[in-house]
Structures are given as structure tokens and as C-alpha cells.
Amino acid sequence: MQSTSTLRRHARLFTDMAEAQGVDLEEAVLRARILPDDIAEGVLRCTGCASPDDCEAALADGRAGEIPGYCRNAAMLTALRDMG
């Protein structure tokens, strides 16, 4: 089981990466584009990432306009972004 601090860190990374793509996860749930469980699964996928420090750096300096190739949530975030 993941530690609370790890889950919080990756929840923040996941939501920040979504926002960097113009994706509002709460709105996506309200519009039935995803389920609340999809967000939880996205956070759990994120915890398996080997590059969270790189992700944080990309988000901090604005390089997250494109989802990094190593992102485990790239397909989900790209699909949500493309839905508008």
C-alpha cells in the first residue's frame, strides 16, 4: 500500500498535469466523461511512475504543455483534452 504522502504527491502531480493540458477533472466527472474512480485509478497509475521529480520540474517551469512520454496517464489526459 502506498504511503499517504506518496498518494498526496501523485494526486497533485496528476491534477496539475491535467490542468496543464486544459483538463478540469471535476468538470469531466460532472459531464460524465470519466467516473470518480477513473481519477483514483489515474492517481494510482501515477504512483508507479519512475520520474515524478522530472514531472514536477516540467510542471514548475512550464514544460508540461505536452504530456511527457513517460506519463502513465498520457492516453487518458490526451483523450480528455481532445474532448474539449
Backbone torsions as a table, in degrees:
resi	resn	phi	psi	omega
1	MET	NA	141.4	-179.3
2	GLN	-74.3	147.6	176.1
3	SER	-72.8	158.2	179.4
4	THR	-59.8	-41.3	-179.1
5	SER	-66.2	-36.0	177.3
6	THR	-66.4	-44.9	179.4
7	LEU	-62.7	-41.8	178.6
8	ARG	-63.4	-44.2	-179.8
9	ARG	-59.2	-47.2	-176.3
10	HIS	-74.9	-29.4	173.4
11	ALA	-62.8	-42.1	178.0
12	ARG	-65.6	-44.7	179.0
13	LEU	-60.9	-43.2	-179.2
14	PHE	-63.5	-47.6	-179.1
15	THR	-69.7	-36.4	177.5
16	ASP	-66.2	-39.0	178.1
17	MET	-66.8	-39.9	176.5
18	ALA	-60.0	-47.5	179.6
19	GLU	-61.7	-37.7	177.9
20	ALA	-62.2	-24.3	178.3
21	GLN	-93.2	0.6	-178.0
22	GLY	81.4	19.5	-178.1
23	VAL	-101.9	124.0	174.5
24	ASP	-100.6	106.0	-175.4
25	LEU	-62.7	-38.7	178.9
26	GLU	-63.4	-42.6	178.5
27	GLU	-65.6	-37.3	178.3
28	ALA	-61.3	-37.3	176.3
29	VAL	-67.7	-46.8	-178.7
30	LEU	-61.8	-31.8	178.8
31	ARG	-88.7	6.9	177.8
32	ALA	61.1	30.3	175.1
33	ARG	-82.7	-28.4	174.3
34	ILE	-142.6	164.9	176.1
35	LEU	-99.0	156.8	174.9
36	PRO	-54.4	-36.1	177.9
37	ASP	-62.7	-28.6	178.0
38	ASP	-64.4	-34.9	177.4
39	ILE	-67.4	-45.5	178.3
40	ALA	-59.9	-42.0	178.5
41	GLU	-65.9	-36.5	176.9
42	GLY	-63.1	-41.4	177.6
43	VAL	-63.9	-44.1	179.5
44	LEU	-63.9	-39.4	175.5
45	ARG	-60.7	-41.1	-179.2
46	CYS	-61.6	-35.4	-179.4
47	THR	-64.2	-19.7	178.4
48	GLY	-86.8	1.5	-178.6
49	CYS	-71.5	138.9	178.0
50	ALA	-89.4	-2.6	-173.7
51	SER	-128.7	43.1	-178.3
52	PRO	-63.6	-31.7	178.0
53	ASP	-65.6	-40.7	177.4
54	ASP	-64.2	-39.5	178.9
55	CYS	-63.4	-46.1	178.3
56	GLU	-59.4	-41.8	179.7
57	ALA	-65.2	-42.0	179.4
58	ALA	-63.2	-41.3	178.5
59	LEU	-67.6	-39.3	-177.2
60	ALA	-67.2	-35.5	-176.4
61	ASP	-105.6	14.5	173.7
62	GLY	79.4	13.6	179.3
63	ARG	-85.8	6.4	-175.8
64	ALA	-92.3	16.1	175.8
65	GLY	-61.4	-30.7	172.0
66	GLU	-111.9	136.0	-178.6
67	ILE	-67.3	128.2	179.0
68	PRO	-58.7	145.8	-178.8
69	GLY	-60.1	-25.3	-178.8
70	TYR	-84.8	-3.9	-175.9
71	CYS	-66.5	126.3	-179.6
72	ARG	-76.2	-9.0	180.0
73	ASN	-112.1	14.2	-175.6
74	ALA	-57.0	-45.9	-177.3
75	ALA	-62.7	-44.9	-179.0
76	MET	-64.5	-47.6	-177.8
77	LEU	-67.9	-36.2	177.4
78	THR	-64.9	-44.0	179.2
79	ALA	-61.7	-44.5	179.3
80	LEU	-65.7	-41.3	178.1
81	ARG	-60.6	-43.3	-176.5
82	ASP	-71.1	-20.4	176.4
83	MET	-71.7	-19.3	178.4
84	GLY	85.4	NA	NA
